[in-house]
Every structure is written in structure tokens, then in C-alpha cells.
Amino acid sequence: METIRAYLQAPGGLRTPLAVRQAGPAGGLHGLQAPGGLRPPLAPSPPKSEVIRSYPLPPLPPDRFYSERLDPATLGDGALVFIEDSDPFDRYTYRLSSVIYTGKTAFQNVLIADTCNFGRTLVLDGAIQSSADDEKIYHELLVQPAMLRHPNPRDVLIIGGGEGATLREVLVHRSVQSATMVDIDREVVELCKEHLRTWHQGAFEDRRVRMVYDDGRKFVTDADGRYDVVIIDVVDMLDNGPAQALYTRQFYDLLRLRLRPDGIVVVQGLEFSFLDDKAHAALARTLRTVFSEVHSYRVHVPSFLSCWGFLIASNWFVPRDWSAAECDRAVEARLGTQWLGHLTGDFFRACATLCKETQFLLSLPGPILEDGVAFVPPPDIDDVEREYVQFPILPAK
């Protein structure tokens, strides 16, 4: 997708494309111009009425508080929406309460907006990358299994991760002496520093951080450092574009040379379910040409409207051999009991437990990702549907 699309949903159902400009200092909808210079109808928000409940609310821990969900009526008759059209068939509409920034860097289109359902959201080239209300489940599952399982992660390399949340999850480990973050788009990182503070929480200022604004493939080729954990958190499109060079066999051959003997690589593994497995499966096959142990896990990320996959690769780590109790002990010893919001030993084991159909699909041979070779996914596999069966089902002889 080459453009960011936003629409003004007017009364009567008509949609008018907006030439959206950067929001004003207050972060509101100032500066949004429709064709012809018209502004969106912004009704003033009425005061919230007190919600009366017939039951008491339980007390919360000190780091939590109650908040009422946004009332759609307070947004007035007009609606500003973002339409994600990264899927070739379906369109997904997200209603916005404000646009914080929209523009184009040297590499990609950028939209930062406050959505009604998922909070502040980062959109790159028309696809949601991260949302305030659920980024923690994504970043915890991306970073923490590898960091917690490694016996002593001292030097960490992050490729991508412009929001700074991946960096945040790395830096909470006291063992980390250096964290090198390589991102090609300095402008996006600067925008995230300014507008996504609850993501990075000051991680960019940590003295252990080395920021490199360069192509990740070039950095790995030219660098001579060695790392305990490498995290690949780049855009998720196998569209034969520039980012695909970070998913190929040749790239992982290079990356293997940058790992210490007990090193672990974790890769954000694209959308992943038994209905959308081909890209993830190709990436898994590709990693297996380089590493002896490659394992898939996944988690539902609500703002992505799908399950998201991850791949953890090494020459020694087998997730099923890491008990839930061992994981929980590592969490308590290294991070304490308050930092993580989602990951537990049982939850990670559940994420790494795949259904029968998914296991079948991952077991099939197929293409691997190679430099200079376009990714052509295999055809779909459909079941032979039967209109009638004999009940009860009898075991096959």
C-alpha cells in the first residue's frame, strides 16, 4: 500500500477523503482539511454523566485505576476514520478521536492517531504497527521468552523496533550491558520519541543504548560485534520489497556469525493462524536452514485483528523443555512480580502449543526465502466437504 487513507464519515453515510495535516499542539483535529477547504463537523463533547452501577467496584492495585469507555455520542455526528487496506480483499475501519501526526518520511508513510478502541496507534504504510492498549502483549511475547531463557543476556541487538518498546523490554534486564538498536528510519524513531512516550518510557536515554540509523542487513554485514540475543522487529510484509532482505536465508547465515555460542534469535513472525500460515511457515523453513532449533508461538493482538506469530531460533533452546515453573522462577528472579502484564510460564506454553491443523501446515515442505527470489506462496489446501456423515463417528479401520 502506497498511501495512508483517512475518511470523514459524514451524516447519511457519505465518505469524503481527507487531506490530513499534522494536528495542532493540543493533539486534536485542528488542521484537518477536506477538499474545498471544508472542515470536519466537530461537535463539542457534552459533559459525561455519572454511570450508576448496582454493584460495588473492587479495589485495585496502586498502579491501576478505573476509566469509563468512550461514549460514541460524545463524538458528534461526524466520524473521522482510518481504513486499513493491507488485506487484498477486506477493509478494516478504525474510528479516530484525533490525529496526532501524518506525513511521509524518506522511507514510509506515517500516521499517529488516537483510536477510540485501542488508544494511540502507530500506522506505517497503511498498516497498524502498534497500539497503546495492547502493545505490551506483543512486545512481552517478542522479547521476554528469549531474554528470560538465555542464561546471561549481556549484549543485545535489535533490528527495527522504532517505537522503543522492544528496547524497553530488553533494558529491564540488569544483566544487559549493551543494547544496539538499528533502524533505517530516523524520522519515525524521532516521532515515536515525541508521541509514543508510554511505549519507550525513556529507554532511548539509557546509557547502555547505542542507536544506529542504517539498513539492518548492511549493519549485520559490516559489524564485528557478537550478541547473546538478536531481536528482529521490522515491518511484516513479504511483498518482495526492501524489508524482505531481513527475512532470507542469506541474512540469517550472516546473523549466525554475530551470535555467541548460546545465542538466541527471535523474529516477529507475521500474521499466523491455520487460515494464514504461508508466510510464517516459509520463514520457519528458512530459519531451519541455519539453526537446529526453530519454534513457533503466537498470541492474539486485538488491534491487529488477528493472531500474531513469533519464531525463536537457536541451536539449543526447545520451548517444550522449559517448564512453566522454570519460566516463572526466571521472571521473579530477573524482573520481579510487577513488571510483566501478560507473560507467565503457563501462558507462554499455551502460546507455543499449536492446534492440529496448524501443526500439519507447518510440517509441509515448501519454499524458503532467498535473496533475489520472489516469494510465491503455495496454493491453499481445502478440505473435502461432506454434506452428510454417519453419527456417531466411528473410528477409521
C-alpha positions as CSV (number, residue, x, y, z in Angstrom):
1,M,0.0,0.0,0.0
2,E,1.4,3.3,-1.0
3,T,-0.9,5.8,0.7
4,I,-2.5,6.4,4.1
5,R,-6.2,6.7,3.7
6,A,-8.4,8.5,6.2
7,Y,-12.1,9.4,5.7
8,L,-14.6,11.7,7.2
9,Q,-17.7,9.8,7.8
10,A,-20.4,12.4,7.3
11,P,-24.1,12.1,8.3
12,G,-26.0,10.0,5.8
13,G,-23.1,7.6,5.3
14,L,-21.1,9.6,2.7
15,R,-17.4,9.4,3.0
16,T,-15.1,12.2,2.0
17,P,-11.4,11.7,1.6
18,L,-9.4,14.0,3.8
19,A,-6.1,15.6,3.0
20,V,-5.0,15.1,6.6
21,R,-2.4,17.5,8.0
22,Q,-0.4,17.4,11.2
23,A,-2.5,18.0,14.3
24,G,-2.1,21.2,16.3
25,P,-0.2,21.4,19.6
26,A,-3.2,20.2,21.6
27,G,-3.3,16.9,19.6
28,G,-6.9,17.5,18.4
29,L,-8.4,17.6,14.9
30,H,-7.1,21.1,14.1
31,G,-5.8,21.4,10.6
32,L,-7.9,18.6,9.0
33,Q,-9.0,19.9,5.7
34,A,-11.5,18.3,3.4
35,P,-11.4,19.0,-0.4
36,G,-12.6,22.6,-1.0
37,G,-11.3,23.7,2.4
38,L,-14.2,22.3,4.5
39,R,-13.5,21.2,8.0
40,P,-15.0,18.1,9.6
41,P,-18.1,18.8,11.7
42,L,-16.6,18.7,15.2
43,A,-19.4,18.7,17.8
44,P,-18.4,19.8,21.3
45,S,-18.2,16.9,23.7
46,P,-21.1,17.0,26.2
47,P,-20.1,16.5,29.8
48,K,-20.0,12.9,30.9
49,S,-22.9,11.8,33.0
50,E,-22.1,9.7,36.1
51,V,-22.6,6.0,35.5
52,I,-24.7,4.4,38.1
53,R,-24.0,0.8,38.9
54,S,-25.9,-1.6,41.2
55,Y,-22.7,-3.3,42.4
56,P,-19.6,-2.1,44.1
57,L,-16.3,-1.9,42.2
58,P,-13.4,-3.9,43.8
59,P,-10.3,-2.0,44.9
60,L,-7.4,-2.0,42.5
61,P,-3.7,-2.2,43.0
62,P,-1.9,1.1,43.3
63,D,-0.7,1.1,39.6
64,R,-4.2,0.8,38.2
65,F,-7.4,2.9,38.0
66,Y,-10.9,2.7,36.6
67,S,-11.8,4.7,33.5
68,E,-15.1,4.7,31.6
69,R,-15.2,3.6,28.0
70,L,-15.6,6.4,25.4
71,D,-19.3,7.2,24.7
72,P,-19.8,7.3,20.9
73,A,-22.4,10.0,21.4
74,T,-19.7,12.4,22.6
75,L,-18.0,12.4,19.1
76,G,-20.9,14.1,17.4
77,D,-22.4,13.3,14.0
78,G,-19.2,13.2,12.0
79,A,-16.6,10.5,12.3
80,L,-13.0,10.5,11.3
81,V,-11.9,7.0,10.5
82,F,-8.8,5.3,9.3
83,I,-9.3,2.5,6.8
84,E,-6.6,-0.2,6.7
85,D,-6.5,-1.9,3.3
86,S,-3.4,-4.0,3.7
87,D,-5.5,-7.1,3.1
88,P,-6.2,-7.6,-0.7
89,F,-9.9,-8.2,-0.1
90,D,-11.1,-6.9,3.3
91,R,-11.1,-3.4,4.6
92,Y,-10.9,-2.6,8.3
93,T,-12.1,0.7,9.7
94,Y,-10.8,2.3,12.9
95,R,-12.6,5.3,14.3
96,L,-10.3,8.1,15.4
97,S,-10.8,10.7,18.1
98,S,-7.8,12.7,17.0
99,V,-4.9,12.7,14.5
100,I,-1.5,13.5,16.1
101,Y,0.7,13.3,13.1
102,T,0.5,12.3,9.5
103,G,3.3,12.7,6.9
104,K,5.9,10.8,4.9
105,T,9.5,10.1,5.7
106,A,12.2,9.1,3.2
107,F,11.1,5.5,3.6
108,Q,7.4,5.3,4.5
109,N,4.1,6.9,5.2
110,V,3.4,7.6,8.9
111,L,0.2,8.1,10.8
112,I,0.0,8.5,14.6
113,A,-3.6,8.8,15.8
114,D,-5.8,8.2,18.8
115,T,-8.3,5.5,18.1
116,C,-11.5,5.0,20.0
117,N,-10.9,1.3,20.8
118,F,-7.2,0.8,21.0
119,G,-5.8,4.2,22.2
120,R,-2.9,5.8,20.4
121,T,-1.8,3.9,17.4
122,L,1.2,3.9,15.0
123,V,0.4,3.2,11.4
124,L,3.2,2.7,8.7
125,D,2.3,2.5,5.1
126,G,-1.3,1.9,5.9
127,A,-0.8,-1.0,8.3
128,I,-1.2,-0.8,12.1
129,Q,2.2,-1.4,13.8
130,S,1.4,-0.9,17.4
131,S,-1.4,0.4,19.7
132,A,-1.2,1.7,23.2
133,D,-3.8,-0.6,24.7
134,D,-2.2,-3.9,23.5
135,E,1.4,-3.2,22.6
136,K,2.6,-4.8,25.9
137,I,1.3,-8.2,25.0
138,Y,3.1,-8.1,21.6
139,H,6.4,-6.7,23.0
140,E,6.5,-9.0,26.0
141,L,6.0,-12.1,23.8
142,L,8.5,-10.9,21.3
143,V,11.3,-10.1,23.8
144,Q,10.9,-11.9,27.1
145,P,11.0,-15.6,26.2
146,A,14.4,-15.2,24.6
147,M,15.7,-12.9,27.3
148,L,14.5,-15.0,30.2
149,R,15.7,-18.3,28.7
150,H,19.2,-17.1,27.9
151,P,21.4,-17.8,30.9
152,N,23.1,-14.3,30.9
153,P,22.0,-11.9,28.1
154,R,24.6,-9.1,28.1
155,D,24.7,-7.8,24.6
156,V,21.5,-7.5,22.6
157,L,20.9,-6.4,19.0
158,I,17.5,-5.1,17.9
159,I,16.8,-4.6,14.2
160,G,13.7,-2.4,13.8
161,G,11.6,-1.6,16.8
162,G,11.2,2.1,16.2
163,E,8.6,2.7,18.9
164,G,11.2,1.9,21.6
165,A,9.0,-0.7,23.3
166,T,11.2,-3.6,22.3
167,L,14.2,-1.7,23.7
168,R,12.2,-1.0,26.9
169,E,11.6,-4.8,27.4
170,V,15.3,-5.5,26.9
171,L,16.6,-2.9,29.2
172,V,14.6,-4.1,32.2
173,H,17.2,-6.9,32.5
174,R,20.0,-6.0,34.8
175,S,22.4,-8.3,33.0
176,V,22.2,-6.2,29.8
177,Q,25.4,-4.3,29.3
178,S,24.7,-3.0,25.8
179,A,21.6,-2.8,23.6
180,T,22.2,-1.8,20.0
181,M,19.1,-0.7,18.1
182,V,19.4,-0.5,14.3
183,D,16.5,1.3,12.5
184,I,16.6,2.7,9.0
185,D,14.1,5.5,9.6
186,R,15.4,8.1,12.0
187,E,12.3,10.3,11.4
188,V,10.0,7.6,12.6
189,V,12.1,7.0,15.7
190,E,12.1,10.7,16.5
191,L,8.3,10.8,16.1
192,C,8.0,7.9,18.4
193,K,10.2,9.5,21.0
194,E,7.9,12.5,21.0
195,H,4.5,11.0,20.6
196,L,4.8,7.4,22.0
197,R,6.3,8.1,25.4
198,T,4.4,5.3,27.1
199,W,6.0,2.8,24.7
200,H,9.6,3.6,25.3
201,Q,9.3,5.2,28.8
202,G,12.7,6.9,28.4
203,A,14.5,3.8,27.1
204,F,16.3,5.8,24.4
205,E,18.1,7.8,27.0
206,D,19.6,4.8,28.8
207,R,23.4,4.8,28.8
208,R,23.5,1.2,27.6
209,V,21.8,2.1,24.3
210,R,23.6,2.5,21.0
211,M,21.4,3.9,18.3
212,V,22.3,3.2,14.7
213,Y,20.3,4.6,11.8
214,D,21.1,2.3,9.0
215,D,19.9,-0.6,6.9
216,G,19.7,-3.7,9.2
217,R,21.2,-6.0,6.6
218,K,24.1,-3.7,6.0
219,F,24.8,-3.4,9.7
220,V,24.9,-7.1,10.2
221,T,27.2,-7.5,7.2
222,D,29.6,-4.8,8.3
223,A,29.5,-5.2,12.1
224,D,32.0,-7.2,14.0
225,G,30.3,-7.4,17.4
226,R,28.9,-10.6,19.0
227,Y,25.5,-10.8,20.6
228,D,23.7,-13.0,23.1
229,V,20.2,-12.2,21.9
230,V,19.1,-10.7,18.5
231,I,15.5,-9.4,18.0
232,I,14.1,-8.8,14.5
233,D,11.2,-6.4,14.8
234,V,10.7,-5.0,11.3
235,V,7.7,-4.5,9.1
236,D,5.7,-7.6,8.4
237,M,5.3,-7.7,4.6
238,L,6.8,-10.4,2.4
239,D,6.0,-8.3,-0.7
240,N,9.4,-8.7,-2.3
241,G,10.3,-5.2,-1.1
242,P,13.4,-3.9,0.7
243,A,12.4,-5.4,4.1
244,Q,12.3,-8.9,2.7
245,A,16.2,-8.8,2.8
246,L,15.8,-9.2,6.5
247,Y,13.9,-12.5,6.2
248,T,16.1,-14.5,3.8
249,R,18.4,-17.5,4.3
250,Q,21.4,-15.4,3.3
251,F,20.6,-12.8,6.0
252,Y,20.3,-15.5,8.7
253,D,23.6,-17.0,7.6
254,L,25.2,-13.6,8.2
255,L,23.4,-13.2,11.5
256,R,24.6,-16.5,12.8
257,L,28.1,-15.2,12.6
258,R,27.2,-12.4,15.0
259,L,25.9,-14.8,17.7
260,R,27.7,-16.1,20.6
261,P,27.6,-20.0,21.0
262,D,24.5,-19.9,23.2
263,G,22.8,-17.0,21.3
264,I,19.1,-16.8,20.5
265,V,17.3,-15.1,17.6
266,V,13.7,-14.1,17.9
267,V,11.8,-12.8,14.9
268,Q,8.3,-11.2,14.7
269,G,6.7,-14.0,12.6
270,L,4.0,-12.2,10.7
271,E,0.2,-13.0,10.9
272,F,-0.1,-16.6,11.9
273,S,-3.1,-18.9,12.1
274,F,-4.3,-22.0,10.4
275,L,-6.0,-19.7,7.9
276,D,-3.0,-17.5,7.4
277,D,0.2,-19.6,7.7
278,K,2.1,-19.4,4.5
279,A,4.4,-16.5,5.2
280,H,5.1,-17.7,8.7
281,A,5.8,-21.3,7.5
282,A,8.2,-20.0,4.8
283,L,10.1,-18.0,7.4
284,A,10.2,-21.0,9.8
285,R,11.6,-23.2,7.0
286,T,14.1,-20.5,6.2
287,L,15.4,-20.3,9.7
288,R,15.7,-24.1,9.9
289,T,18.3,-24.0,7.1
290,V,20.5,-22.1,9.6
291,F,19.5,-23.1,13.1
292,S,18.8,-26.6,14.5
293,E,16.1,-25.5,16.9
294,V,13.3,-23.2,15.4
295,H,10.0,-23.0,17.2
296,S,6.7,-21.1,16.6
297,Y,4.4,-19.4,19.0
298,R,1.7,-16.9,18.7
299,V,-0.6,-14.6,20.6
300,H,-3.8,-12.7,19.8
301,V,-3.2,-8.9,19.4
302,P,-6.6,-7.2,19.4
303,S,-5.6,-4.2,17.3
304,F,-4.1,-6.4,14.7
305,L,-7.5,-8.2,14.4
306,S,-5.6,-11.5,14.2
307,C,-3.1,-13.8,15.9
308,W,0.5,-12.8,15.5
309,G,3.3,-15.2,15.2
310,F,6.8,-15.3,16.6
311,L,9.8,-17.6,15.8
312,I,12.6,-18.3,18.3
313,A,15.7,-19.9,16.8
314,S,18.9,-21.2,18.3
315,N,21.0,-24.4,18.4
316,W,19.8,-25.4,21.8
317,F,16.5,-24.0,23.1
318,V,13.4,-26.2,22.9
319,P,10.4,-24.4,24.5
320,R,8.6,-27.6,25.5
321,D,11.6,-28.5,27.7
322,W,11.3,-25.2,29.6
323,S,8.7,-25.8,32.3
324,A,6.2,-23.2,33.4
325,A,7.7,-23.3,36.8
326,E,11.2,-22.6,35.5
327,C,9.9,-19.7,33.4
328,D,8.1,-18.2,36.4
329,R,11.2,-18.5,38.6
330,A,13.2,-16.7,35.9
331,V,10.6,-13.9,35.8
332,E,10.7,-13.5,39.6
333,A,14.4,-13.6,39.8
334,R,15.2,-11.2,37.0
335,L,12.2,-8.9,36.7
336,G,10.2,-9.3,39.9
337,T,6.4,-9.9,40.0
338,Q,5.2,-6.4,38.9
339,W,6.8,-5.7,35.6
340,L,5.1,-8.1,33.2
341,G,1.4,-7.7,32.4
342,H,0.9,-10.9,30.4
343,L,3.7,-13.4,30.3
344,T,3.7,-16.3,32.7
345,G,5.1,-19.8,32.3
346,D,1.7,-21.3,31.7
347,F,0.8,-18.6,29.2
348,F,4.0,-19.0,27.2
349,R,3.5,-22.7,27.0
350,A,-0.1,-22.1,25.8
351,C,1.2,-19.7,23.1
352,A,3.7,-22.3,21.9
353,T,1.0,-25.1,21.8
354,L,-0.4,-25.1,18.3
355,C,-3.6,-26.8,17.1
356,K,-3.6,-30.0,15.0
357,E,-4.3,-28.1,11.7
358,T,-1.5,-25.6,12.3
359,Q,1.0,-28.3,13.1
360,F,0.0,-30.1,9.9
361,L,0.5,-26.9,7.8
362,L,3.9,-26.2,9.4
363,S,5.0,-29.8,8.7
364,L,4.6,-29.4,4.9
365,P,7.6,-28.8,2.7
366,G,7.6,-25.6,0.7
367,P,9.6,-22.5,-0.4
368,I,12.2,-20.8,1.7
369,L,13.1,-17.2,1.4
370,E,16.1,-16.4,-0.7
371,D,17.9,-13.3,-1.8
372,G,16.7,-12.2,-5.2
373,V,13.9,-14.7,-5.4
374,A,10.3,-13.5,-5.2
375,F,8.2,-15.2,-2.6
376,V,5.4,-17.1,-4.3
377,P,3.2,-18.8,-1.7
378,P,1.9,-22.3,-2.2
379,P,-1.8,-22.7,-3.1
380,D,-4.5,-23.1,-0.5
381,I,-5.3,-26.6,0.8
382,D,-9.0,-27.2,1.1
383,D,-10.9,-30.0,2.8
384,V,-13.2,-32.3,1.0
385,E,-16.5,-31.2,2.5
386,R,-19.2,-33.9,3.2
387,E,-22.8,-32.9,3.3
388,Y,-23.7,-36.0,5.4
389,V,-21.8,-38.1,7.9
390,Q,-22.8,-41.1,9.9
391,F,-23.4,-40.3,13.6
392,P,-21.8,-41.1,15.9
393,I,-18.5,-41.0,14.2
394,L,-16.9,-44.4,14.1
395,P,-13.1,-44.8,14.4
396,A,-11.5,-45.4,11.0
397,K,-10.3,-49.0,10.4
